[in-house]
Amino acid sequence: MTRNEGIANNILELVGETPLVKLNKVTQEFKGTYYAKLEAFNPGHSAKDRIALHIVENAEKKGILKKGATIVETTSGNTGFSLAMISMVKGYNCILAVSDKSSQDKIDMLKSMGAEVHICPANVAADDPKSYYEVAKRIHKETPNSVYINQYFNALNIEAHYHTTGPEIWQQTQGKVTHVVVASGTGGTISGTGRYLKEQNPSIKILGVDAVGSVIKKYHETGKLDLNEVSPYKIEGLGKNLIPTATDFNIIDVYEKVTDKKAALASREIVKKEGIFCGYTSGAVVQATKQYSDKNYFSDESVVVLIFPDHGSRYMNKIYSDSWMKEQGFM
Protein backbone atom coordinates (compact mmCIF):
# COMPACT_ATOMS: atom_id res chain seq x y z
CA MET A 1 0.00 0.00 0.00
CA THR A 2 1.07 3.57 -0.59
CA ARG A 3 -0.31 5.71 2.23
CA ASN A 4 -1.06 8.54 -0.18
CA GLU A 5 -3.65 6.42 -1.92
CA GLY A 6 -5.44 6.07 1.39
CA ILE A 7 -6.25 2.40 0.85
CA ALA A 8 -4.85 -0.47 2.92
CA ASN A 9 -5.15 -4.12 1.89
CA ASN A 10 -5.76 -5.04 5.54
CA ILE A 11 -5.62 -3.45 8.98
CA LEU A 12 -2.02 -4.58 9.58
CA GLU A 13 -0.69 -2.24 6.88
CA LEU A 14 -1.64 0.67 9.15
CA VAL A 15 0.90 -0.25 11.85
CA GLY A 16 3.49 2.48 12.46
CA GLU A 17 3.96 6.02 11.13
CA THR A 18 2.14 7.45 14.14
CA PRO A 19 1.85 11.25 14.48
CA LEU A 20 3.93 13.59 16.59
CA VAL A 21 1.79 16.27 18.26
CA LYS A 22 3.02 19.39 20.05
CA LEU A 23 2.08 19.59 23.72
CA ASN A 24 0.99 23.13 24.54
CA LYS A 25 -0.41 23.22 28.06
CA VAL A 26 0.73 20.31 30.26
CA THR A 27 4.36 21.27 29.60
CA GLN A 28 4.00 25.05 29.34
CA GLU A 29 5.91 25.70 32.57
CA PHE A 30 8.90 23.59 31.49
CA LYS A 31 11.89 24.83 29.51
CA GLY A 32 12.01 23.52 25.93
CA THR A 33 9.55 22.29 23.31
CA TYR A 34 7.56 19.09 23.87
CA TYR A 35 5.92 16.61 21.51
CA ALA A 36 3.83 13.49 22.14
CA LYS A 37 4.30 10.43 19.90
CA LEU A 38 0.75 9.10 19.78
CA GLU A 39 1.02 5.31 19.57
CA ALA A 40 -2.76 5.02 20.00
CA PHE A 41 -2.92 5.83 16.26
CA ASN A 42 -1.74 2.29 15.52
CA PRO A 43 -4.74 0.12 14.48
CA GLY A 44 -4.55 -1.86 17.73
CA HIS A 45 -4.36 1.45 19.65
CA SER A 46 -0.90 0.88 21.16
CA ALA A 47 2.83 0.72 20.48
CA LYS A 48 2.65 -3.06 20.88
CA ASP A 49 1.33 -3.43 17.32
CA ARG A 50 4.88 -2.75 16.17
CA ILE A 51 6.54 -5.58 18.09
CA ALA A 52 3.71 -8.07 17.64
CA LEU A 53 3.72 -7.70 13.86
CA HIS A 54 7.53 -7.75 13.64
CA ILE A 55 7.86 -10.90 15.77
CA VAL A 56 5.04 -12.74 13.98
CA GLU A 57 6.34 -11.90 10.50
CA ASN A 58 9.86 -12.93 11.52
CA ALA A 59 8.52 -16.29 12.73
CA GLU A 60 6.65 -16.71 9.43
CA LYS A 61 9.80 -16.01 7.40
CA LYS A 62 11.73 -18.60 9.42
CA GLY A 63 8.97 -21.17 8.94
CA ILE A 64 8.36 -21.38 12.70
CA LEU A 65 4.78 -20.11 12.39
CA LYS A 66 2.65 -22.11 9.98
CA LYS A 67 -1.03 -22.06 8.99
CA GLY A 68 -3.33 -23.14 11.82
CA ALA A 69 -0.68 -22.46 14.48
CA THR A 70 -1.42 -21.07 17.94
CA ILE A 71 0.25 -17.90 19.22
CA VAL A 72 0.83 -17.88 23.00
CA GLU A 73 1.89 -14.82 24.98
CA THR A 74 2.28 -13.18 28.38
CA THR A 75 0.70 -9.72 28.39
CA SER A 76 -0.70 -6.88 30.48
CA GLY A 77 -3.20 -6.44 27.65
CA ASN A 78 -1.82 -4.35 24.81
CA THR A 79 0.51 -6.92 23.25
CA GLY A 80 -2.29 -9.44 23.60
CA PHE A 81 -4.70 -7.21 21.71
CA SER A 82 -2.14 -6.69 18.93
CA LEU A 83 -1.52 -10.45 18.68
CA ALA A 84 -5.26 -11.22 18.70
CA MET A 85 -5.79 -8.72 15.88
CA ILE A 86 -2.88 -10.15 13.87
CA SER A 87 -4.08 -13.72 14.52
CA MET A 88 -7.55 -12.91 13.20
CA VAL A 89 -6.17 -11.36 10.01
CA LYS A 90 -3.59 -14.08 9.39
CA GLY A 91 -5.65 -17.07 10.53
CA TYR A 92 -3.88 -18.15 13.74
CA ASN A 93 -5.30 -19.16 17.13
CA CYS A 94 -4.34 -16.93 20.06
CA ILE A 95 -4.02 -17.85 23.76
CA LEU A 96 -3.03 -15.18 26.27
CA ALA A 97 -1.91 -15.27 29.91
CA VAL A 98 -3.00 -11.92 31.33
CA SER A 99 -2.20 -10.22 34.65
CA ASP A 100 -5.23 -9.64 36.89
CA LYS A 101 -3.95 -6.06 37.19
CA SER A 102 -5.14 -5.51 33.62
CA SER A 103 -8.34 -3.51 33.36
CA GLN A 104 -11.60 -5.34 32.67
CA ASP A 105 -11.86 -3.25 29.50
CA LYS A 106 -8.65 -4.79 28.19
CA ILE A 107 -9.74 -8.34 29.11
CA ASP A 108 -13.14 -7.87 27.43
CA MET A 109 -11.45 -6.49 24.31
CA LEU A 110 -9.10 -9.48 24.12
CA LYS A 111 -12.02 -11.89 24.31
CA SER A 112 -13.97 -9.93 21.70
CA MET A 113 -10.97 -10.29 19.36
CA GLY A 114 -11.25 -14.07 19.61
CA ALA A 115 -8.42 -14.72 22.06
CA GLU A 116 -8.55 -17.39 24.77
CA VAL A 117 -7.68 -15.51 27.97
CA HIS A 118 -6.16 -16.97 31.17
CA ILE A 119 -6.20 -14.46 34.05
CA CYS A 120 -3.25 -14.80 36.45
CA PRO A 121 -2.42 -13.09 39.78
CA ALA A 122 -0.10 -10.08 39.39
CA ASN A 123 1.30 -10.07 42.90
CA VAL A 124 3.23 -13.33 42.83
CA ALA A 125 6.90 -14.02 42.09
CA ALA A 126 7.85 -14.29 38.41
CA ASP A 127 8.78 -17.98 38.86
CA ASP A 128 5.55 -18.87 40.70
CA PRO A 129 3.57 -21.48 38.71
CA LYS A 130 0.54 -19.15 38.86
CA SER A 131 2.41 -16.14 37.38
CA TYR A 132 1.47 -15.16 33.87
CA TYR A 133 5.03 -15.92 32.70
CA GLU A 134 4.85 -19.53 33.92
CA VAL A 135 1.24 -20.04 32.79
CA ALA A 136 2.14 -18.97 29.25
CA LYS A 137 5.15 -21.31 29.21
CA ARG A 138 2.95 -24.21 30.39
CA ILE A 139 0.27 -23.50 27.77
CA HIS A 140 2.95 -23.36 25.06
CA LYS A 141 4.35 -26.76 26.15
CA GLU A 142 0.88 -28.31 26.25
CA THR A 143 -0.32 -26.86 22.90
CA PRO A 144 0.88 -28.58 19.70
CA ASN A 145 1.98 -26.32 16.82
CA SER A 146 2.24 -23.27 19.11
CA VAL A 147 4.70 -20.38 19.21
CA TYR A 148 5.52 -18.47 22.42
CA ILE A 149 6.18 -14.79 21.59
CA ASN A 150 8.01 -14.16 24.91
CA GLN A 151 8.20 -10.37 24.52
CA TYR A 152 10.12 -9.81 27.77
CA PHE A 153 13.07 -11.88 26.56
CA ASN A 154 12.85 -11.45 22.79
CA ALA A 155 15.51 -9.33 21.04
CA LEU A 156 13.04 -8.74 18.20
CA ASN A 157 11.11 -6.53 20.63
CA ILE A 158 14.03 -4.06 20.52
CA GLU A 159 14.56 -4.56 16.78
CA ALA A 160 10.96 -3.58 15.95
CA HIS A 161 11.37 -0.13 17.51
CA TYR A 162 14.90 0.28 16.15
CA HIS A 163 13.53 -0.06 12.61
CA THR A 164 10.33 1.98 13.07
CA THR A 165 9.82 4.22 16.13
CA GLY A 166 13.39 5.55 16.27
CA PRO A 167 13.60 6.52 12.58
CA GLU A 168 10.10 8.08 12.70
CA ILE A 169 11.04 10.36 15.62
CA TRP A 170 14.32 11.32 13.94
CA GLN A 171 12.55 12.23 10.69
CA GLN A 172 9.58 13.94 12.33
CA THR A 173 11.84 16.24 14.39
CA GLN A 174 14.24 16.68 11.44
CA GLY A 175 17.01 15.39 13.68
CA LYS A 176 16.44 18.10 16.29
CA VAL A 177 15.28 15.79 19.10
CA THR A 178 17.41 16.17 22.26
CA HIS A 179 15.52 14.01 24.80
CA VAL A 180 13.05 11.12 24.63
CA VAL A 181 10.94 10.16 27.66
CA VAL A 182 9.78 6.54 27.51
CA ALA A 183 7.92 4.17 29.83
CA SER A 184 9.95 1.03 30.50
CA GLY A 185 8.13 -2.31 30.82
CA THR A 186 9.51 -5.02 28.59
CA GLY A 187 12.04 -2.37 27.54
CA GLY A 188 11.63 -2.87 23.80
CA THR A 189 10.33 0.63 23.04
CA ILE A 190 12.93 2.52 25.07
CA SER A 191 15.84 0.29 23.96
CA GLY A 192 15.08 0.12 20.23
CA THR A 193 14.10 3.77 19.90
CA GLY A 194 17.04 4.88 22.03
CA ARG A 195 19.56 2.73 20.16
CA TYR A 196 18.58 4.17 16.79
CA LEU A 197 18.53 7.79 17.99
CA LYS A 198 21.89 7.54 19.78
CA GLU A 199 23.42 6.14 16.59
CA GLN A 200 22.26 9.31 14.82
CA ASN A 201 23.34 11.63 17.65
CA PRO A 202 25.06 10.19 20.77
CA SER A 203 24.18 13.31 22.82
CA ILE A 204 20.44 12.54 22.72
CA LYS A 205 19.28 11.64 26.24
CA ILE A 206 17.06 8.61 26.77
CA LEU A 207 15.01 9.20 29.92
CA GLY A 208 13.28 6.15 31.37
CA VAL A 209 10.07 5.97 33.38
CA ASP A 210 9.64 3.31 36.08
CA ALA A 211 6.93 2.63 38.66
CA VAL A 212 7.21 2.78 42.43
CA GLY A 213 7.10 -0.93 43.32
CA SER A 214 9.28 -2.02 40.36
CA VAL A 215 12.92 -3.19 40.31
CA ILE A 216 13.99 -1.57 37.01
CA LYS A 217 15.42 1.78 38.17
CA LYS A 218 17.57 0.29 40.92
CA TYR A 219 18.84 -2.46 38.62
CA HIS A 220 19.87 0.19 36.08
CA GLU A 221 21.82 2.05 38.78
CA THR A 222 23.41 -0.88 40.61
CA GLY A 223 23.31 -3.89 38.27
CA LYS A 224 21.60 -5.84 41.05
CA LEU A 225 18.07 -7.22 41.30
CA ASP A 226 16.69 -6.05 44.65
CA LEU A 227 13.43 -7.85 45.39
CA ASN A 228 12.95 -5.57 48.41
CA GLU A 229 11.97 -2.94 45.84
CA VAL A 230 8.97 -5.02 44.79
CA SER A 231 5.53 -3.97 46.03
CA PRO A 232 2.05 -3.99 44.45
CA TYR A 233 1.19 -1.08 42.16
CA LYS A 234 -1.67 -0.21 39.82
CA ILE A 235 -0.04 1.08 36.61
CA GLU A 236 -0.21 -1.49 33.82
CA GLY A 237 2.60 -2.13 31.36
CA LEU A 238 5.20 -0.18 33.34
CA GLY A 239 8.05 -1.54 35.45
CA LYS A 240 8.67 -5.16 36.39
CA ASN A 241 9.39 -7.60 39.22
CA LEU A 242 12.11 -9.22 37.07
CA ILE A 243 14.77 -8.00 34.64
CA PRO A 244 13.65 -8.34 30.99
CA THR A 245 16.49 -9.09 28.57
CA ALA A 246 14.53 -7.01 26.04
CA THR A 247 15.86 -3.97 27.94
CA ASP A 248 19.27 -2.65 26.85
CA PHE A 249 20.23 -0.75 29.99
CA ASN A 250 23.35 0.70 28.33
CA ILE A 251 21.13 2.80 26.04
CA ILE A 252 19.16 4.40 28.88
CA ASP A 253 20.68 7.43 30.60
CA VAL A 254 18.53 7.61 33.73
CA TYR A 255 15.19 6.57 35.26
CA GLU A 256 12.52 8.37 37.24
CA LYS A 257 9.96 6.47 39.33
CA VAL A 258 6.36 7.65 39.43
CA THR A 259 3.52 6.82 41.79
CA ASP A 260 0.16 5.33 40.81
CA LYS A 261 -1.68 8.42 42.00
CA LYS A 262 0.42 11.03 40.20
CA ALA A 263 0.40 9.04 36.96
CA ALA A 264 -3.41 8.68 37.12
CA LEU A 265 -3.94 12.39 37.79
CA ALA A 266 -1.49 13.31 35.02
CA SER A 267 -3.46 11.16 32.55
CA ARG A 268 -6.61 13.09 33.38
CA GLU A 269 -4.72 16.38 33.12
CA ILE A 270 -3.57 15.50 29.57
CA VAL A 271 -7.18 14.88 28.51
CA LYS A 272 -8.42 18.13 30.02
CA LYS A 273 -5.59 20.35 28.79
CA GLU A 274 -4.59 18.78 25.46
CA GLY A 275 -7.71 16.86 24.36
CA ILE A 276 -5.58 13.71 23.99
CA PHE A 277 -7.44 10.72 25.46
CA CYS A 278 -4.42 8.77 26.62
CA GLY A 279 -3.72 5.68 28.74
CA TYR A 280 -2.30 5.27 32.24
CA THR A 281 1.34 4.94 31.11
CA SER A 282 1.06 8.16 29.09
CA GLY A 283 0.21 9.89 32.36
CA ALA A 284 3.25 8.24 33.93
CA VAL A 285 5.42 9.61 31.11
CA VAL A 286 4.11 13.17 31.61
CA GLN A 287 4.56 12.90 35.39
CA ALA A 288 8.15 11.68 34.93
CA THR A 289 8.77 14.58 32.52
CA LYS A 290 7.60 16.98 35.25
CA GLN A 291 10.05 15.35 37.66
CA TYR A 292 12.88 15.56 35.12
CA SER A 293 12.02 19.22 34.54
CA ASP A 294 12.15 19.88 38.29
CA LYS A 295 15.68 18.41 38.26
CA ASN A 296 16.72 20.79 35.46
CA TYR A 297 17.23 18.18 32.75
CA PHE A 298 15.91 20.54 30.07
CA SER A 299 16.92 23.92 28.64
CA ASP A 300 15.11 26.41 26.40
CA GLU A 301 16.70 24.68 23.39
CA SER A 302 15.52 21.18 24.35
CA VAL A 303 13.30 19.28 21.91
CA VAL A 304 11.65 16.58 24.01
CA VAL A 305 9.60 13.67 22.63
CA LEU A 306 7.27 11.82 25.01
CA ILE A 307 6.07 8.43 23.80
CA PHE A 308 2.39 7.94 24.71
CA PRO A 309 1.99 4.14 24.52
CA ASP A 310 -1.77 3.59 24.29
CA HIS A 311 -5.35 4.91 24.32
CA GLY A 312 -7.52 5.96 27.24
CA SER A 313 -10.42 3.72 26.18
CA ARG A 314 -8.57 0.81 27.79
CA TYR A 315 -8.91 2.39 31.23
CA MET A 316 -12.56 3.41 31.48
CA ASN A 317 -13.08 1.28 34.62
CA LYS A 318 -9.84 2.54 36.13
CA ILE A 319 -8.33 6.02 35.87
CA TYR A 320 -11.35 7.46 34.03
CA SER A 321 -13.79 6.12 36.61
CA ASP A 322 -14.38 8.58 39.46
CA SER A 323 -15.47 5.74 41.75
CA TRP A 324 -12.26 3.75 41.06
CA MET A 325 -10.13 6.87 41.64
CA LYS A 326 -11.90 7.49 44.95
CA GLU A 327 -11.49 3.85 46.02
CA GLN A 328 -7.74 4.18 45.49
CA GLY A 329 -7.64 7.44 47.45
CA PHE A 330 -6.53 9.33 44.32
CA MET A 331 -9.43 11.83 44.41
C-alpha positions as CSV (number, residue, x, y, z in Angstrom):
1,M,0.0,0.0,0.0
2,T,1.1,3.6,-0.6
3,R,-0.3,5.7,2.2
4,N,-1.1,8.5,-0.2
5,E,-3.7,6.4,-1.9
6,G,-5.4,6.1,1.4
7,I,-6.2,2.4,0.8
8,A,-4.8,-0.5,2.9
9,N,-5.2,-4.1,1.9
10,N,-5.8,-5.0,5.5
11,I,-5.6,-3.4,9.0
12,L,-2.0,-4.6,9.6
13,E,-0.7,-2.2,6.9
14,L,-1.6,0.7,9.2
15,V,0.9,-0.3,11.9
16,G,3.5,2.5,12.5
17,E,4.0,6.0,11.1
18,T,2.1,7.5,14.1
19,P,1.9,11.2,14.5
20,L,3.9,13.6,16.6
21,V,1.8,16.3,18.3
22,K,3.0,19.4,20.0
23,L,2.1,19.6,23.7
24,N,1.0,23.1,24.5
25,K,-0.4,23.2,28.1
26,V,0.7,20.3,30.3
27,T,4.4,21.3,29.6
28,Q,4.0,25.1,29.3
29,E,5.9,25.7,32.6
30,F,8.9,23.6,31.5
31,K,11.9,24.8,29.5
32,G,12.0,23.5,25.9
33,T,9.5,22.3,23.3
34,Y,7.6,19.1,23.9
35,Y,5.9,16.6,21.5
36,A,3.8,13.5,22.1
37,K,4.3,10.4,19.9
38,L,0.7,9.1,19.8
39,E,1.0,5.3,19.6
40,A,-2.8,5.0,20.0
41,F,-2.9,5.8,16.3
42,N,-1.7,2.3,15.5
43,P,-4.7,0.1,14.5
44,G,-4.6,-1.9,17.7
45,H,-4.4,1.4,19.7
46,S,-0.9,0.9,21.2
47,A,2.8,0.7,20.5
48,K,2.6,-3.1,20.9
49,D,1.3,-3.4,17.3
50,R,4.9,-2.7,16.2
51,I,6.5,-5.6,18.1
52,A,3.7,-8.1,17.6
53,L,3.7,-7.7,13.9
54,H,7.5,-7.7,13.6
55,I,7.9,-10.9,15.8
56,V,5.0,-12.7,14.0
57,E,6.3,-11.9,10.5
58,N,9.9,-12.9,11.5
59,A,8.5,-16.3,12.7
60,E,6.7,-16.7,9.4
61,K,9.8,-16.0,7.4
62,K,11.7,-18.6,9.4
63,G,9.0,-21.2,8.9
64,I,8.4,-21.4,12.7
65,L,4.8,-20.1,12.4
66,K,2.6,-22.1,10.0
67,K,-1.0,-22.1,9.0
68,G,-3.3,-23.1,11.8
69,A,-0.7,-22.5,14.5
70,T,-1.4,-21.1,17.9
71,I,0.3,-17.9,19.2
72,V,0.8,-17.9,23.0
73,E,1.9,-14.8,25.0
74,T,2.3,-13.2,28.4
75,T,0.7,-9.7,28.4
76,S,-0.7,-6.9,30.5
77,G,-3.2,-6.4,27.7
78,N,-1.8,-4.3,24.8
79,T,0.5,-6.9,23.2
80,G,-2.3,-9.4,23.6
81,F,-4.7,-7.2,21.7
82,S,-2.1,-6.7,18.9
83,L,-1.5,-10.4,18.7
84,A,-5.3,-11.2,18.7
85,M,-5.8,-8.7,15.9
86,I,-2.9,-10.1,13.9
87,S,-4.1,-13.7,14.5
88,M,-7.5,-12.9,13.2
89,V,-6.2,-11.4,10.0
90,K,-3.6,-14.1,9.4
91,G,-5.7,-17.1,10.5
92,Y,-3.9,-18.1,13.7
93,N,-5.3,-19.2,17.1
94,C,-4.3,-16.9,20.1
95,I,-4.0,-17.9,23.8
96,L,-3.0,-15.2,26.3
97,A,-1.9,-15.3,29.9
98,V,-3.0,-11.9,31.3
99,S,-2.2,-10.2,34.7
100,D,-5.2,-9.6,36.9
101,K,-3.9,-6.1,37.2
102,S,-5.1,-5.5,33.6
103,S,-8.3,-3.5,33.4
104,Q,-11.6,-5.3,32.7
105,D,-11.9,-3.3,29.5
106,K,-8.6,-4.8,28.2
107,I,-9.7,-8.3,29.1
108,D,-13.1,-7.9,27.4
109,M,-11.5,-6.5,24.3
110,L,-9.1,-9.5,24.1
111,K,-12.0,-11.9,24.3
112,S,-14.0,-9.9,21.7
113,M,-11.0,-10.3,19.4
114,G,-11.2,-14.1,19.6
115,A,-8.4,-14.7,22.1
116,E,-8.6,-17.4,24.8
117,V,-7.7,-15.5,28.0
118,H,-6.2,-17.0,31.2
119,I,-6.2,-14.5,34.0
120,C,-3.3,-14.8,36.5
121,P,-2.4,-13.1,39.8
122,A,-0.1,-10.1,39.4
123,N,1.3,-10.1,42.9
124,V,3.2,-13.3,42.8
125,A,6.9,-14.0,42.1
126,A,7.8,-14.3,38.4
127,D,8.8,-18.0,38.9
128,D,5.5,-18.9,40.7
129,P,3.6,-21.5,38.7
130,K,0.5,-19.1,38.9
131,S,2.4,-16.1,37.4
132,Y,1.5,-15.2,33.9
133,Y,5.0,-15.9,32.7
134,E,4.8,-19.5,33.9
135,V,1.2,-20.0,32.8
136,A,2.1,-19.0,29.2
137,K,5.1,-21.3,29.2
138,R,3.0,-24.2,30.4
139,I,0.3,-23.5,27.8
140,H,3.0,-23.4,25.1
141,K,4.3,-26.8,26.1
142,E,0.9,-28.3,26.3
143,T,-0.3,-26.9,22.9
144,P,0.9,-28.6,19.7
145,N,2.0,-26.3,16.8
146,S,2.2,-23.3,19.1
147,V,4.7,-20.4,19.2
148,Y,5.5,-18.5,22.4
149,I,6.2,-14.8,21.6
150,N,8.0,-14.2,24.9
151,Q,8.2,-10.4,24.5
152,Y,10.1,-9.8,27.8
153,F,13.1,-11.9,26.6
154,N,12.8,-11.5,22.8
155,A,15.5,-9.3,21.0
156,L,13.0,-8.7,18.2
157,N,11.1,-6.5,20.6
158,I,14.0,-4.1,20.5
159,E,14.6,-4.6,16.8
160,A,11.0,-3.6,15.9
161,H,11.4,-0.1,17.5
162,Y,14.9,0.3,16.1
163,H,13.5,-0.1,12.6
164,T,10.3,2.0,13.1
165,T,9.8,4.2,16.1
166,G,13.4,5.6,16.3
167,P,13.6,6.5,12.6
168,E,10.1,8.1,12.7
169,I,11.0,10.4,15.6
170,W,14.3,11.3,13.9
171,Q,12.5,12.2,10.7
172,Q,9.6,13.9,12.3
173,T,11.8,16.2,14.4
174,Q,14.2,16.7,11.4
175,G,17.0,15.4,13.7
176,K,16.4,18.1,16.3
177,V,15.3,15.8,19.1
178,T,17.4,16.2,22.3
179,H,15.5,14.0,24.8
180,V,13.1,11.1,24.6
181,V,10.9,10.2,27.7
182,V,9.8,6.5,27.5
183,A,7.9,4.2,29.8
184,S,10.0,1.0,30.5
185,G,8.1,-2.3,30.8
186,T,9.5,-5.0,28.6
187,G,12.0,-2.4,27.5
188,G,11.6,-2.9,23.8
189,T,10.3,0.6,23.0
190,I,12.9,2.5,25.1
191,S,15.8,0.3,24.0
192,G,15.1,0.1,20.2
193,T,14.1,3.8,19.9
194,G,17.0,4.9,22.0
195,R,19.6,2.7,20.2
196,Y,18.6,4.2,16.8
197,L,18.5,7.8,18.0
198,K,21.9,7.5,19.8
199,E,23.4,6.1,16.6
200,Q,22.3,9.3,14.8
201,N,23.3,11.6,17.7
202,P,25.1,10.2,20.8
203,S,24.2,13.3,22.8
204,I,20.4,12.5,22.7
205,K,19.3,11.6,26.2
206,I,17.1,8.6,26.8
207,L,15.0,9.2,29.9
208,G,13.3,6.2,31.4
209,V,10.1,6.0,33.4
210,D,9.6,3.3,36.1
211,A,6.9,2.6,38.7
212,V,7.2,2.8,42.4
213,G,7.1,-0.9,43.3
214,S,9.3,-2.0,40.4
215,V,12.9,-3.2,40.3
216,I,14.0,-1.6,37.0
217,K,15.4,1.8,38.2
218,K,17.6,0.3,40.9
219,Y,18.8,-2.5,38.6
220,H,19.9,0.2,36.1
221,E,21.8,2.1,38.8
222,T,23.4,-0.9,40.6
223,G,23.3,-3.9,38.3
224,K,21.6,-5.8,41.1
225,L,18.1,-7.2,41.3
226,D,16.7,-6.1,44.7
227,L,13.4,-7.8,45.4
228,N,13.0,-5.6,48.4
229,E,12.0,-2.9,45.8
230,V,9.0,-5.0,44.8
231,S,5.5,-4.0,46.0
232,P,2.1,-4.0,44.4
233,Y,1.2,-1.1,42.2
234,K,-1.7,-0.2,39.8
235,I,0.0,1.1,36.6
236,E,-0.2,-1.5,33.8
237,G,2.6,-2.1,31.4
238,L,5.2,-0.2,33.3
239,G,8.1,-1.5,35.5
240,K,8.7,-5.2,36.4
241,N,9.4,-7.6,39.2
242,L,12.1,-9.2,37.1
243,I,14.8,-8.0,34.6
244,P,13.7,-8.3,31.0
245,T,16.5,-9.1,28.6
246,A,14.5,-7.0,26.0
247,T,15.9,-4.0,27.9
248,D,19.3,-2.6,26.9
249,F,20.2,-0.8,30.0
250,N,23.3,0.7,28.3
251,I,21.1,2.8,26.0
252,I,19.2,4.4,28.9
253,D,20.7,7.4,30.6
254,V,18.5,7.6,33.7
255,Y,15.2,6.6,35.3
256,E,12.5,8.4,37.2
257,K,10.0,6.5,39.3
258,V,6.4,7.6,39.4
259,T,3.5,6.8,41.8
260,D,0.2,5.3,40.8
261,K,-1.7,8.4,42.0
262,K,0.4,11.0,40.2
263,A,0.4,9.0,37.0
264,A,-3.4,8.7,37.1
265,L,-3.9,12.4,37.8
266,A,-1.5,13.3,35.0
267,S,-3.5,11.2,32.5
268,R,-6.6,13.1,33.4
269,E,-4.7,16.4,33.1
270,I,-3.6,15.5,29.6
271,V,-7.2,14.9,28.5
272,K,-8.4,18.1,30.0
273,K,-5.6,20.3,28.8
274,E,-4.6,18.8,25.5
275,G,-7.7,16.9,24.4
276,I,-5.6,13.7,24.0
277,F,-7.4,10.7,25.5
278,C,-4.4,8.8,26.6
279,G,-3.7,5.7,28.7
280,Y,-2.3,5.3,32.2
281,T,1.3,4.9,31.1
282,S,1.1,8.2,29.1
283,G,0.2,9.9,32.4
284,A,3.3,8.2,33.9
285,V,5.4,9.6,31.1
286,V,4.1,13.2,31.6
287,Q,4.6,12.9,35.4
288,A,8.1,11.7,34.9
289,T,8.8,14.6,32.5
290,K,7.6,17.0,35.3
291,Q,10.0,15.3,37.7
292,Y,12.9,15.6,35.1
293,S,12.0,19.2,34.5
294,D,12.1,19.9,38.3
295,K,15.7,18.4,38.3
296,N,16.7,20.8,35.5
297,Y,17.2,18.2,32.7
298,F,15.9,20.5,30.1
299,S,16.9,23.9,28.6
300,D,15.1,26.4,26.4
301,E,16.7,24.7,23.4
302,S,15.5,21.2,24.3
303,V,13.3,19.3,21.9
304,V,11.6,16.6,24.0
305,V,9.6,13.7,22.6
306,L,7.3,11.8,25.0
307,I,6.1,8.4,23.8
308,F,2.4,7.9,24.7
309,P,2.0,4.1,24.5
310,D,-1.8,3.6,24.3
311,H,-5.3,4.9,24.3
312,G,-7.5,6.0,27.2
313,S,-10.4,3.7,26.2
314,R,-8.6,0.8,27.8
315,Y,-8.9,2.4,31.2
316,M,-12.6,3.4,31.5
317,N,-13.1,1.3,34.6
318,K,-9.8,2.5,36.1
319,I,-8.3,6.0,35.9
320,Y,-11.3,7.5,34.0
321,S,-13.8,6.1,36.6
322,D,-14.4,8.6,39.5
323,S,-15.5,5.7,41.7
324,W,-12.3,3.8,41.1
325,M,-10.1,6.9,41.6
326,K,-11.9,7.5,44.9
327,E,-11.5,3.9,46.0
328,Q,-7.7,4.2,45.5
329,G,-7.6,7.4,47.4
330,F,-6.5,9.3,44.3
331,M,-9.4,11.8,44.4
